[in-house]
Amino acid sequence: MPPELKQKLKQVLAGRASVDMGQFQFLNLDKVRERVGGDWERLREKVYDVSNHFIEKRLDPGDVVIRCQGGYLIIFEALDPEAAEVAVREIAEELEHFFLGDDELSLLKVLGEARSVPTEELLEIVARTQDEAPAP
């Protein structure tokens, strides 16, 4: 995890016993990989680059976005659970709709989930997903 992301994560977690988080999981990546064959690496990076930009444009400046294997985690700085759920659902729907417009990525589905978790559990999730994340 880049140092600036670690610092932002520390700031958003400071003094909090629990946080509202969102999780996005890409489904059917294996089907897309089979469909595109040798072009898979380029398209995989396109999925992550586009998604990162897409998600960040829909968040507040204090929110944290973390790439992980198969998707993204979001730690909301100041949303209540209901607002976090609405935000995650809208982003997932819009992102999936965006991918439908690309023939090569039309099989891609986006599953979004929001929940409140104790800070310790969030740190475990972040550590686990970073261990699984591909090296840049």
C-alpha positions as CSV (number, residue, x, y, z in Angstrom):
1,M,0.0,0.0,0.0
2,P,1.4,3.4,-1.0
3,P,2.5,5.6,2.0
4,E,0.0,8.3,1.1
5,L,-2.8,5.8,1.1
6,K,-1.6,4.5,4.5
7,Q,-1.6,8.1,5.9
8,K,-5.1,8.8,4.6
9,L,-6.4,5.5,6.1
10,K,-4.9,6.4,9.5
11,Q,-6.6,9.8,9.3
12,V,-10.0,8.4,8.5
13,L,-9.7,5.7,11.3
14,A,-8.3,8.0,14.0
15,G,-10.4,7.7,17.2
16,R,-13.1,5.6,15.6
17,A,-14.3,2.3,17.1
18,S,-16.2,1.4,13.9
19,V,-16.4,2.6,10.3
20,D,-18.8,2.3,7.4
21,M,-17.3,0.6,4.5
22,G,-18.2,-0.5,1.0
23,Q,-16.9,-3.4,-0.9
24,F,-17.0,-4.0,-4.7
25,Q,-16.4,-7.4,-6.1
26,F,-16.0,-8.0,-9.9
27,L,-17.9,-11.1,-11.0
28,N,-17.2,-13.1,-14.2
29,L,-13.6,-11.9,-14.6
30,D,-12.8,-15.5,-15.6
31,K,-15.4,-15.4,-18.4
32,V,-14.0,-12.1,-19.7
33,R,-10.5,-13.6,-19.6
34,E,-11.6,-16.6,-21.6
35,R,-13.4,-14.3,-24.1
36,V,-10.4,-12.0,-24.8
37,G,-7.5,-14.4,-24.5
38,G,-4.2,-12.7,-25.1
39,D,-5.6,-9.2,-24.5
40,W,-6.5,-10.1,-20.9
41,E,-3.7,-8.1,-19.2
42,R,-4.6,-4.9,-21.0
43,L,-8.3,-5.3,-20.3
44,R,-7.8,-6.3,-16.6
45,E,-5.8,-3.1,-16.1
46,K,-8.5,-1.1,-17.9
47,V,-11.2,-2.6,-15.6
48,Y,-9.2,-1.5,-12.5
49,D,-8.1,1.9,-13.9
50,V,-11.6,2.8,-15.1
51,S,-13.2,1.6,-11.9
52,N,-10.8,3.4,-9.6
53,H,-11.4,6.7,-11.5
54,F,-15.2,6.0,-11.6
55,I,-15.4,5.3,-7.8
56,E,-13.2,8.2,-6.7
57,K,-15.3,10.7,-8.7
58,R,-18.3,9.6,-6.6
59,L,-16.8,9.9,-3.2
60,D,-16.0,12.6,-0.7
61,P,-12.4,13.8,-0.5
62,G,-11.9,12.2,3.0
63,D,-13.1,8.7,1.8
64,V,-10.4,6.0,1.2
65,V,-10.4,3.7,-1.8
66,I,-8.3,0.6,-1.7
67,R,-7.8,-1.8,-4.7
68,C,-7.8,-5.4,-3.8
69,Q,-7.9,-8.6,-5.7
70,G,-11.2,-8.8,-7.5
71,G,-12.5,-5.4,-6.6
72,Y,-12.2,-2.4,-4.2
73,L,-12.8,-1.4,-0.6
74,I,-14.1,2.0,0.4
75,I,-13.8,3.4,3.9
76,F,-16.3,6.3,4.3
77,E,-15.1,9.2,6.4
78,A,-18.5,10.6,7.3
79,L,-21.5,8.6,6.0
80,D,-24.0,6.8,8.2
81,P,-24.8,3.2,7.4
82,E,-27.9,4.0,5.3
83,A,-26.1,6.6,3.2
84,A,-23.1,4.3,2.7
85,E,-25.5,1.5,1.5
86,V,-27.1,3.9,-1.0
87,A,-23.8,5.2,-2.2
88,V,-22.4,1.6,-2.7
89,R,-25.5,0.4,-4.5
90,E,-25.5,3.4,-6.9
91,I,-21.8,3.1,-7.7
92,A,-22.1,-0.6,-8.3
93,E,-25.1,-0.2,-10.6
94,E,-23.5,2.7,-12.6
95,L,-20.2,0.9,-12.9
96,E,-21.9,-2.3,-14.2
97,H,-24.0,-0.2,-16.6
98,F,-20.7,1.4,-17.8
99,F,-19.1,-1.9,-18.5
100,L,-22.2,-3.1,-20.5
101,G,-21.3,-0.6,-23.1
102,D,-18.0,-2.3,-23.8
103,D,-18.4,-5.5,-25.9
104,E,-15.3,-7.1,-24.4
105,L,-16.4,-6.3,-20.8
106,S,-20.2,-6.8,-21.1
107,L,-20.1,-10.0,-19.1
108,L,-18.6,-8.2,-16.1
109,K,-20.9,-7.8,-13.1
110,V,-20.3,-5.7,-10.0
111,L,-21.4,-6.8,-6.6
112,G,-21.5,-4.0,-4.0
113,E,-22.0,-4.3,-0.3
114,A,-22.0,-1.8,2.5
115,R,-21.7,-2.5,6.2
116,S,-20.5,-1.1,9.5
117,V,-17.5,-2.9,11.0
118,P,-15.3,-2.5,14.0
119,T,-12.1,-0.7,13.1
120,E,-10.0,-3.9,14.1
121,E,-12.1,-6.0,11.6
122,L,-11.6,-3.4,8.9
123,L,-7.8,-3.5,9.4
124,E,-7.9,-7.3,9.2
125,I,-9.9,-7.1,5.9
126,V,-7.4,-4.5,4.5
127,A,-4.4,-6.6,5.4
128,R,-6.0,-9.8,4.0
129,T,-6.9,-8.1,0.7
130,Q,-3.6,-6.4,0.3
131,D,-1.8,-9.8,0.7
132,E,-3.9,-11.1,-2.2
133,A,-3.6,-8.0,-4.3
134,P,-1.4,-8.2,-7.4
135,A,1.8,-6.3,-7.3
136,P,1.8,-3.0,-9.2
